[in-house]
């Protein structure tokens, strides 16, 4: 007869496959699209996304950004609440990027900081989440000074802690979590948000998982494995050891 410990393990496994269940968007437009180092942006994606032109409140050269319409609407609401309630000012630093623009950014990082650094923070052209128009890189405005350097922003721990707590209420998730680099393929980026809509954002945040895990896949030695299979194998191994 199975021991109490083995029954607890089986019970916990069923909790795992229920809480991290692969999700599919019910919308005609897929806000849960996965674009990363292994999943390339579909060739027909741009024809489906509703990109709009916007500006932020700090540019002086009339530079415009492109972003998916609903994503921007919720970003504006998030920005306003942070300013009103927490006296934190955030602005758009980078959103939609063409493949050509991504190539320019990749080349710039390699030239200035080296290829190994670029691999940690910059996607190769065609594999950037910024191609979706659903990803938002922010910059901070602190005491009138714009902070947009990666290392300087990582140092703003208290500010980002307050920002991250509000993301899910406006349909955003923190895309590249600390301690999940082996899954996302990228180092921790406190400034990189991804719009997935409110319900999914709340679920992802509550579970403390990445988008890869939420969709049932995660990166391991170059292959994407279903999280449920991994959980089952762990349970079986533990039962055999009892």
C-alpha positions in Angstrom: 0.0 0.0 0.0 1.4 3.5 -0.9 2.7 5.4 2.0 1.2 8.8 3.1 4.3 10.5 1.7 3.8 8.9 -1.8 0.1 9.9 -1.8 1.1 13.5 -1.0 3.5 13.5 -3.9 0.8 12.3 -6.3 -1.6 14.9 -4.9 1.0 17.7 -5.4 1.6 16.5 -9.0 -2.1 16.9 -9.9 -2.0 20.4 -8.4 1.0 21.1 -10.7 -0.7 20.0 -13.9 -3.8 22.0 -12.9 -2.1 25.2 -12.0 0.4 25.2 -14.9 -2.0 24.2 -17.6 -1.1 25.0 -21.2 -3.2 28.0 -22.3 -4.5 29.1 -25.7 -5.9 32.5 -26.4 -9.7 32.6 -27.1 -9.3 35.9 -28.9 -9.0 36.2 -32.7 -5.7 37.9 -32.0 -3.3 35.8 -29.9 -2.1 37.9 -27.0 -0.3 34.8 -25.7 2.0 34.4 -28.7 5.4 33.0 -27.7 8.4 34.6 -29.4 11.8 33.8 -27.9 15.2 32.3 -28.9 13.5 29.1 -30.2 10.2 30.4 -31.5 10.5 32.8 -34.4 7.8 35.4 -35.2 5.3 34.0 -37.7 5.8 35.4 -41.2 2.1 36.6 -41.4 2.0 38.2 -37.9 2.4 41.8 -38.8 -0.6 41.6 -41.1 -2.7 40.7 -38.0 -1.5 43.1 -35.4 -3.0 46.6 -35.0 0.0 48.8 -34.5 -0.5 52.5 -33.7 2.0 55.4 -33.6 2.6 57.0 -30.2 5.1 59.3 -28.5 6.3 59.4 -24.9 6.5 62.5 -22.8 10.3 62.9 -22.7 11.4 62.9 -26.4 12.3 66.3 -27.8 12.9 65.1 -31.4 9.3 64.1 -32.2 10.4 60.5 -32.3 7.4 58.1 -32.6 7.0 54.5 -31.4 4.8 51.8 -32.7 2.8 49.6 -30.3 -0.2 47.3 -30.4 -3.3 49.4 -29.7 -4.7 47.7 -26.6 -1.3 47.3 -25.1 -0.8 51.0 -25.3 -4.2 51.8 -23.8 -3.4 49.7 -20.7 0.1 51.0 -20.5 -1.2 54.5 -20.2 -3.5 53.5 -17.4 -0.5 51.9 -15.6 1.7 54.9 -16.1 -1.0 57.2 -14.7 -1.6 55.2 -11.6 2.1 54.9 -10.8 2.5 58.6 -11.1 -0.6 59.5 -9.1 -0.2 56.9 -6.3 3.5 56.3 -6.0 5.1 59.4 -7.6 6.9 57.1 -10.0 7.3 58.2 -13.6 7.8 55.7 -16.3 8.0 56.2 -20.0 8.2 54.1 -23.1 11.8 53.4 -24.1 11.3 50.7 -26.7 8.2 48.8 -28.0 7.7 47.4 -31.6 10.9 46.8 -33.5 11.3 45.7 -37.1 13.7 42.9 -37.9 16.0 45.5 -39.4 16.0 47.7 -36.3 16.7 44.6 -34.1 19.7 43.9 -36.2 21.0 47.4 -35.6 20.5 47.0 -31.8 22.2 43.6 -31.8 25.2 45.0 -33.7 25.4 48.0 -31.4 25.5 45.9 -28.2 28.1 43.5 -29.7 30.2 46.5 -30.7 30.0 48.3 -27.3 29.7 45.5 -24.8 30.7 42.3 -26.5 28.8 39.3 -27.9 28.4 37.5 -24.6 26.7 40.5 -23.0 24.5 40.9 -26.1 23.3 37.3 -25.8 22.1 37.9 -22.3 20.0 41.0 -23.1 19.3 41.2 -26.8 17.4 38.8 -29.1 18.6 38.0 -32.6 16.6 39.5 -35.4 13.3 37.6 -36.0 13.3 36.1 -32.5 12.6 39.3 -30.5 9.4 39.6 -28.5 9.5 43.3 -29.5 8.5 42.2 -33.0 5.1 41.5 -31.6 4.2 45.0 -30.5 3.2 43.5 -27.1 6.4 44.0 -25.3 7.3 47.3 -23.6 10.7 48.4 -22.4 10.4 51.3 -20.0 12.8 54.0 -18.8 12.5 55.8 -15.5 12.5 59.5 -14.9 13.9 60.2 -11.4 14.3 63.8 -10.2 14.1 65.0 -13.8 16.8 62.6 -15.0 16.0 59.9 -17.5 17.4 56.5 -16.5 17.6 54.1 -19.4 20.9 52.3 -18.9 20.4 48.6 -18.1 22.8 48.5 -15.2 21.5 51.7 -13.7 17.9 50.5 -13.9 18.7 47.2 -12.3 20.0 49.2 -9.3 16.6 50.9 -8.9 15.2 47.9 -6.8 12.7 49.8 -4.6 11.1 51.6 -7.6 10.8 48.5 -9.7 9.3 46.5 -6.7 6.5 49.0 -6.6 6.0 48.9 -10.4 6.0 45.1 -10.6 3.2 44.8 -8.0 0.8 46.8 -10.3 1.6 45.1 -13.6 -1.0 42.3 -13.4 -3.8 44.7 -12.8 -3.2 46.2 -16.3 -2.6 42.9 -18.2 1.2 43.0 -18.0 3.7 40.5 -16.7 7.4 40.8 -16.0 8.7 38.8 -18.8 12.3 37.9 -17.8 12.2 36.8 -14.1 15.1 36.5 -11.8 16.1 32.9 -11.4 14.3 31.8 -14.6 17.2 32.5 -17.0 17.5 28.8 -17.8 13.9 28.9 -19.0 13.6 32.3 -20.8 17.2 32.4 -22.1 17.6 35.9 -20.9 19.0 37.6 -17.8 16.7 39.4 -15.4 15.2 42.6 -17.0 13.1 44.6 -14.5 12.1 47.0 -17.3 10.7 44.5 -19.9 7.0 44.0 -19.6 4.7 41.9 -21.8 1.0 42.4 -22.4 -1.0 39.2 -22.1 -4.4 40.7 -21.0 -5.6 40.9 -17.4 -6.9 37.4 -16.6 -3.7 35.7 -17.9 -1.5 38.3 -16.3 -3.0 37.6 -12.9 -2.7 33.8 -13.4 0.9 34.0 -14.5 1.8 36.3 -11.6 0.0 34.2 -9.0 1.8 31.1 -10.1 5.2 32.8 -10.3 5.9 31.3 -13.7 7.3 32.4 -17.0 5.2 32.6 -20.2 7.0 29.5 -21.4 5.9 27.6 -18.3 2.4 29.0 -18.5 2.0 27.7 -22.1 3.3 24.3 -21.0 6.8 24.6 -22.4 10.2 25.6 -21.1 13.8 25.6 -22.4 16.1 22.8 -21.4 19.3 22.0 -23.3 17.9 23.3 -26.5 14.6 21.5 -26.3 11.1 22.6 -25.2 9.6 20.1 -22.8 6.1 20.0 -21.5 6.1 21.0 -17.8 3.5 18.3 -17.0 5.8 15.5 -18.3 8.6 16.8 -16.1 6.4 16.9 -13.0 5.2 13.3 -13.7 8.7 12.0 -14.0 9.7 13.6 -10.7 6.7 11.9 -9.0 7.5 8.5 -10.5 11.2 8.8 -9.4 10.2 9.7 -5.8 7.7 6.8 -5.6 10.4 4.3 -6.8 12.7 5.6 -4.0 10.1 5.0 -1.3 
